[in-house]
Amino acid sequence: MSKRSEKVAEYELPIKIEAQKDGGYIVICPTWKDCYAQGDTVEEAVLEVTAVAQSLIELYKEEGLQIPLKSMSSKKLDNSLFLPVIVSA
């Protein structure tokens, strides 16, 4: 069996959670307008936005675009929630 090592990158994903009038929740990333999701529960919406962020990070890397998120080593500056998003580097 051969050992395989992969690099990973971890980013902070600031989010804001909003309840919808008709039920469900929407989660947005205030620093990345392309990154948002919705779900019937808070948990579902948070899982969805994490998956969206992972896909966007991969797409941005492929296209050579700057990813508008800070690495997990950066300090938190406000009272936003931060989700860790881990992707292969």
Buried (B, 14 or more C-beta within 10 A) or exposed (E): EEEEEEEEBEBBBBBEBEEEEEEBBBBBBEBBEEBBBBBEEEEBBBBBBBEBBBEBBEEBBEEEEEBBBBEEEEEEEEEBEBBEBEBEE
